[in-house]
Amino acid sequence: MDQNWFEFRDIRKKRFNDAVWIPLRESRTEREGEYGYFGYKEDLNLVAPVAIPIAKLPEAEKLGWPDIGFGHSHGVYAFENSYATAESYQRRDEEDFGIHLVIDQDFGGLEPHQWHLNQDLVVALKLLREDDVWVRPCENYIEVARLRRKLDGSTSAIEIRSEYLRDYLAARHMALKISTFRQRDEILADVNHIKWADKKFEQKDGGAEYSGHIIEINEGRGDEFGSTIAVFHVGRNDVDPTADVPIFEPPNDSNVDSKSWTAKREGNKLFHVLGKVWRDELIQPGDKSPRVRGDKIPASCSFIVDAAGNRATSDKLDGEDNARWLWFDPKVIPALESRRGGLLEWYTRYTGGISASGADRVHFGINAKGLINTFASDVARLPEWQQRIWMGYNVSPDGGVSEELLSAQMAAEPARSLAPEDFLERALDNLNDVFTKRWGAQLLRPHKDTVDIIRRTNRFRSTDLPSLLALAKDVARLTADSIDVDPLHKIVPLEKGEKRGSLKSLEKVLATLIPAAEARTIIGPLVGIYNLRVGDAHLAPKEIEKEFALAHVDRTALPVEQGLQLLVSTIDTLVRMAAVIERTPAHRRSPQEGG
C-alpha cells in the first residue's frame, strides 16, 4: 500500500457526527496473508463509546482510548458499600461516571464474548429484536440498531441510527464519547515509496494522533532484523526419577545449575510498516426527544384544506374544534394497509378504519367521486412517518364528504349498510361447509396462501384496468382455482371423452338440484371473473367487456366502485350456491332442461 494508506488519509475527514449509523462498539479486522511473510496486511478498527452526563463533559474531555478502550472491561463490580452494574462506566472504583450502551460479556475464555445492546435503550426506544436487527414496530418497523458479524459468526459491531441515538441521549441528558483506535500494517520487501524521516511518522490533526513506524524484520518469525537474544537456562540437579514420593528442598546454590548464552536472529530481511491512529469524538444529544421523552416538534407535513389549494400544517389541523375533512386518492388505503402491521377493517359499505401500524386507526369514508375522506384531526395527530404517507396522496376537495362518514361522525347515526370484504371468507367457508354436509367431501381445497389472498382482496386493489384484472385473478384463485373436481365428478360422472373444468363441473352438480339454466345463471359471475384473470394478455377489448358484464361489473363506474361490484357479485354467487345446496332437494332434470 502507498504511504497515504498508513497515514489514514482516506478516513481523516470522516466523522461519526456526519454518519447515519454510529457504532456503539466495534471490533473489525481485515487480514491477508501470514504474519512474518511478504504480502501480510492487516487493517484493525476498534471503537469503544461511553455515554457521559452533560454535566460531566468537562471532566470527560481528557478521557481517551486508555480510559474507555478495549482494555477497560465491562462487568459487575461489588464493593463492600456499593455495587456497580454491568452498564456502569467507572473511572475509579465506586465512582459512576457514565454508562455503556453496549455491554461486553466475558465468559472467562470458555465461550466467545457476547455483546448486548443496553436494555434501557431497547425499552426506551420501544425496539424489538429480530435476529441481528432491532426494529421499532410503532414506526413502520424501521431498522434502528443492527449487529454485524465476522465470518466465524462472532460479533464485529453493534450500530444505531444517529437520529434515534440522539433522541435517547437527549432524554437522558447525555452525550456519547467515542474513542477509536485503528492500526494498519503490512510486510513489504521494499519501502522506498514510504518517505518518512528516520522511518517514523507522527502528527496531530483534528483531535486525532497519527503515528507510523518502519521496522526491519526477519522473514518468518517477524522479530527485529539483526537482533540478538539472550537465553538463560535454570534447572534442578537433584532430580531422582526412581523416587516414589519425591520431596525437594528449597532451591540453593548446591541443587540448582544455571547457564546462559546469546544467539543472533537470522533470516531474509523484510520491512514491517505500521500506521496507527487514536481519535476521540463527541456525539451531542438531539435538540428534542420526540420518541423517548415525547417532546413536541414543529409539524413538517401539510394538507390541502380547500378548493383553492390552500394548505395547513398538521399542528393547525390537530384539534376537535377544527371540524374539517381532508380528501385523498384511494391508493392511500393499500399504501397504508400493505405496511407491516397494517390493518384495514370495515364498518359499513362505504366507511372503515385504516392503520399503517395496527394502532392509530383512522376512520375513513368513500365519497361519490371514489375519494377517501378523513376527519382532519385524525390524520394530524398521527406519528409523522404516517402523516408523510397520507400527505403523498392528498388531493383537492371534490365530490363532497362521504355521506356515510358524515352520518357516523356528525349525526352519530352509522349507516346500516355492509361491506362485501367482511363476508368473503365467511361466504367461502359456508359454501364449503354445506357442500361437505351434503356430499361428505370438501368443495374448496385449502391452500397455504388463502388467508393472505383474502386479506388483500378488497375494492382498493382496483384503481385502473390492470389492477382490476389482478383483483379478478385473486378472486379466481379463491373460487375456480380452489375447487376440487374429484367429488364433483363422483356426483356427476364425466362422459366418455368429456373434458370439464371446475366451474362447469360445479354447474353440472347444481343442475342436479335446480334447472340447468338457473344453475348456469347463478355461476355466471364466477365464469366471467375466471375469464378476466388473463384478460390483460389474451382477451380482445370486446371480449373483456363481455366478461365484465357476465361478472356484473359496470365499466362506466369509478375504478374502486368496479372493484366493489366484482366482490359483491362474487359473494352473491357464493351465497346463492350455498343456499341451493343446503335447502334444495335432489332434482331430476327433464330432457327439455338440457345440460
RATAFEN-V252792 format. One record per residue. PSI is psi as a letter, one per 20 degrees, with the letter a starting at -180 (NA if undefined). BURIAL is 1 if it has 9 or more other C-alpha atoms within 8 Angstrom, else 0. D_FIRST is the distance of its C-alpha to the first C-alpha in Angstrom with 2 decimals. Layout:
psi=<PSI:PSI>
burial=<BURIAL:BURIAL>
d_first=<D_FIRST:D_FIRST>
This chain:
psi=<q:r:h:h:g:h:j:k:h:i:j:h:i:p:q:h:h:i:q:g:p:p:p:i:q:p:n:p:p:p:q:q:a:p:p:i:q:p:i:p:p:q:o:p:o:p:p:o:r:p:p:p:q:h:h:j:h:h:h:i:h:i:p:a:g:h:h:j:a:i:i:o:q:q:r:p:o:p:r:h:j:r:p:p:r:h:i:p:p:p:g:q:p:k:n:p:h:a:q:p:i:p:p:o:p:p:k:k:i:h:q:q:q:p:p:p:p:p:h:g:g:g:g:g:j:l:q:p:p:o:d:k:q:p:r:n:h:j:l:k:k:q:o:g:q:q:p:q:q:r:h:j:i:r:p:h:q:p:q:q:p:g:g:h:g:h:g:g:h:g:h:j:l:r:r:o:o:p:p:p:p:p:p:p:q:q:p:q:i:p:k:h:i:o:l:p:p:k:k:q:p:p:q:p:o:l:j:q:p:q:q:q:q:p:p:p:r:p:p:f:h:j:r:p:p:j:q:q:q:p:p:p:p:p:q:q:j:k:p:o:i:i:p:g:n:p:p:p:r:q:q:a:h:h:j:p:q:q:r:q:r:q:q:p:q:q:r:q:p:r:p:o:p:q:p:q:p:p:p:q:q:p:o:q:r:r:h:r:m:h:g:g:i:k:q:p:q:p:p:i:q:q:q:p:i:r:i:i:j:q:q:q:r:h:g:h:i:o:p:h:i:m:n:r:r:q:q:q:p:i:i:h:g:h:h:g:h:i:q:p:i:q:p:p:q:p:g:a:h:j:q:a:q:p:q:i:j:h:a:l:p:p:p:r:r:p:a:h:j:j:q:p:q:q:p:g:h:h:h:h:j:q:q:h:h:h:h:h:g:g:h:i:j:p:r:q:p:p:j:a:q:p:g:h:g:g:g:g:h:g:i:k:n:q:q:j:r:q:p:h:h:i:i:g:g:h:g:g:g:g:g:g:g:h:g:g:h:g:j:j:q:q:g:p:p:q:q:h:j:g:g:h:g:g:h:j:n:r:h:i:i:n:i:a:g:g:h:g:h:h:g:h:g:h:h:h:h:h:e:g:i:i:p:o:i:g:h:h:i:h:g:n:q:q:r:p:j:p:p:p:r:g:g:h:g:h:g:h:g:h:i:i:h:r:q:h:h:h:g:h:g:g:i:g:h:h:g:g:g:g:h:i:h:j:h:i:h:i:p:q:g:h:h:g:h:g:h:g:g:h:j:l:p:o:i:i:r:q:g:h:h:h:h:g:h:g:h:g:h:g:h:g:g:g:g:g:g:h:g:g:h:h:i:p:r:q:p:p:q:q:h:h:h:a:NA>
burial=<0:0:1:0:1:1:1:1:0:0:0:0:0:0:0:1:0:0:0:0:1:1:1:1:1:1:1:1:0:0:0:0:0:0:0:1:1:1:1:1:1:1:1:1:1:1:1:1:1:1:1:1:1:0:0:1:1:0:0:0:0:0:0:1:1:0:1:1:1:0:0:0:0:1:1:0:0:0:0:0:0:0:1:1:0:1:1:1:1:1:0:0:0:1:0:1:1:1:1:1:1:1:1:1:1:1:0:0:0:0:0:0:0:0:1:0:1:1:0:0:1:1:0:1:1:1:1:1:0:0:0:0:1:1:1:1:1:0:1:1:1:0:1:1:1:1:1:1:1:1:0:0:0:0:1:1:1:1:1:1:1:1:0:1:1:1:1:1:1:1:1:0:1:1:1:1:1:1:1:1:1:1:1:1:1:1:1:1:0:0:0:0:0:0:0:0:0:0:1:1:1:0:0:0:0:0:0:1:1:1:1:1:1:1:1:1:1:1:1:0:0:1:0:1:1:0:0:0:0:0:0:0:0:0:0:1:0:0:0:0:0:0:0:0:0:0:0:0:0:0:0:0:0:0:1:1:1:0:0:0:0:0:0:0:1:0:0:0:1:1:1:1:1:1:1:1:1:1:1:1:1:1:1:1:1:1:0:1:1:1:1:1:0:0:0:0:0:0:1:0:1:1:1:1:1:1:0:0:0:0:1:1:1:1:0:0:1:1:0:0:0:1:0:0:1:1:1:1:1:1:1:1:1:1:1:1:1:0:1:1:1:1:1:1:0:1:1:1:1:1:1:1:1:1:1:1:1:1:0:0:1:1:1:1:1:1:1:0:0:1:1:1:1:1:1:1:1:1:1:1:0:1:0:1:0:1:1:1:1:1:1:0:1:1:0:1:1:0:0:0:1:1:0:1:1:1:1:1:0:0:0:0:0:1:0:0:0:0:1:1:1:1:1:1:0:0:1:1:0:1:1:1:1:1:1:1:0:0:0:0:0:1:1:1:0:0:0:0:0:1:0:0:1:1:0:0:1:1:1:1:1:1:1:0:0:0:1:1:1:1:1:1:1:1:1:1:1:1:1:1:0:1:1:1:1:0:1:1:1:0:0:1:0:1:0:0:0:0:0:0:0:1:1:0:1:1:1:1:1:1:1:1:1:1:1:1:0:1:1:1:0:1:1:1:1:1:1:1:1:1:1:1:1:1:1:1:0:0:1:0:0:0:0:1:1:0:1:1:1:1:1:1:1:1:0:0:0:1:1:1:1:1:1:1:1:1:1:1:1:1:1:0:1:1:1:1:1:1:1:1:1:1:0:1:0:0:0:0:1:0:0:0:1:0:0>
d_first=<0.00:3.79:6.72:8.09:6.25:7.73:10.74:11.32:12.28:12.40:15.10:17.02:19.80:20.28:23.37:25.39:28.45:27.39:26.48:29.00:28.03:27.73:26.68:29.54:27.50:24.08:22.25:19.27:16.72:14.16:13.57:12.68:14.16:16.46:16.11:16.75:15.37:12.50:10.27:11.12:9.06:11.06:11.51:15.09:17.29:20.90:23.53:27.10:29.72:33.37:36.18:38.17:41.65:41.74:44.25:41.88:38.85:39.66:39.56:36.34:34.46:33.46:32.28:28.60:26.37:28.59:31.59:30.65:27.41:27.32:29.25:32.17:34.05:36.09:39.60:43.28:44.70:48.46:50.13:53.83:54.47:51.50:49.07:45.45:44.50:41.25:40.07:40.97:38.45:40.08:38.82:41.73:44.16:46.69:45.07:43.82:41.28:39.51:38.76:35.94:35.59:33.90:35.45:33.57:36.16:35.75:37.93:37.66:35.17:37.61:35.91:32.55:32.46:33.99:33.15:36.11:36.33:38.92:42.27:43.64:40.95:41.67:45.40:45.20:43.19:45.26:42.34:42.83:40.30:39.77:37.44:34.13:35.07:37.65:39.68:42.40:45.46:47.40:44.72:44.40:42.41:39.29:36.25:35.96:33.77:31.60:30.19:26.89:26.44:23.89:24.32:26.81:28.89:28.30:27.85:24.46:25.83:29.07:28.95:31.84:32.57:32.62:36.13:37.65:35.98:37.33:40.74:40.88:39.75:42.42:45.07:44.20:43.76:40.30:36.77:33.53:31.44:27.86:25.72:22.03:19.75:16.08:13.68:10.01:9.38:7.80:9.96:9.19:12.02:11.20:9.97:11.86:9.24:9.45:12.94:14.39:18.09:19.30:15.84:16.40:15.89:18.49:19.52:21.89:21.69:23.89:25.04:21.68:20.58:17.02:16.14:13.53:14.23:13.32:15.77:16.98:17.99:20.20:18.95:20.43:21.90:18.97:21.50:21.31:21.70:25.30:26.56:30.14:31.56:35.15:37.02:40.24:42.63:45.60:48.16:51.78:54.40:57.16:55.83:58.71:57.46:61.12:61.80:62.37:61.58:59.59:59.91:57.95:59.11:56.77:54.44:55.87:55.66:58.00:56.25:52.57:50.88:47.55:45.44:42.08:39.83:36.43:33.73:30.72:27.40:26.47:23.67:20.93:18.60:14.94:12.70:12.04:9.74:11.12:11.36:14.63:16.81:20.52:22.17:25.74:27.31:30.90:32.11:35.63:38.38:39.74:42.79:44.79:44.93:46.72:45.83:46.35:48.87:50.35:49.90:51.37:49.01:50.21:50.60:48.19:50.28:53.41:56.03:58.65:62.01:64.56:65.47:64.35:60.74:60.59:57.96:58.01:55.24:55.49:56.40:59.57:60.36:60.06:63.64:66.70:68.79:66.72:68.39:66.60:64.84:61.71:61.26:58.36:57.52:58.34:54.78:53.94:55.62:53.37:50.32:51.30:52.80:49.84:47.57:46.98:50.03:51.84:55.61:58.41:62.01:65.32:68.30:70.56:70.39:68.61:67.01:64.40:61.56:57.86:54.85:51.11:50.70:53.98:55.10:55.98:58.29:59.59:63.13:63.11:65.73:65.90:68.06:70.19:67.33:65.06:62.92:61.82:63.44:62.44:63.85:61.51:61.17:60.16:57.00:56.47:56.25:53.60:50.04:48.09:45.85:49.09:50.60:47.72:48.68:52.33:51.56:49.81:53.14:55.52:58.13:61.18:64.45:66.43:69.22:70.07:69.18:69.49:73.15:72.48:69.82:72.24:74.98:72.91:71.29:74.16:77.37:76.17:77.57:74.92:75.78:77.21:75.18:72.68:69.27:69.02:65.47:67.02:69.25:67.10:66.09:69.61:71.20:69.07:69.81:73.49:73.82:72.19:74.53:77.77:76.85:76.13:79.40:81.39:79.88:77.95:74.52:71.66:71.46:67.84:65.11:62.61:59.05:55.84:55.09:58.64:58.07:54.99:56.83:59.81:57.67:56.21:59.50:60.86:62.19:59.04:57.31:59.53:58.28:58.82:60.04:56.85:56.51:60.26:59.95:57.04:59.36:62.06:59.69:59.05:62.79:63.42:60.98:63.02:66.34:66.79:63.60:64.40:67.99:68.81:71.27:72.49:75.00:76.06:76.88:78.92:80.99:81.40:80.66:79.20:81.70:81.16:78.30:77.63:74.11:73.90:70.90:70.49:72.20:75.03:75.57:75.74:78.17:80.38:80.45:81.40:84.12:85.76:86.36:87.03:88.04:85.40:85.33:84.65:81.88:80.29:80.51:78.97:75.94:75.48:72.81:70.54:71.02:70.07:66.95:65.98:66.33:64.26:61.22:60.34:61.97:58.92:58.24:61.62:64.53:66.05:66.73:70.44:69.75:67.35:70.09:72.54:70.34:69.81:73.59:73.98:71.51:73.56:70.76:71.90:69.41:70.74:69.62:66.38:63.39:63.29:67.06:66.71:64.35:66.97:69.71:67.79:67.40:71.05:72.33:70.15:71.46:75.00:74.86:73.56:76.28:79.03:78.06:78.02:81.45:82.86:81.60:82.73:86.11:87.45:89.64:89.18:90.40:91.81:91.17:94.13:93.81:94.02:90.83:88.70:85.12>
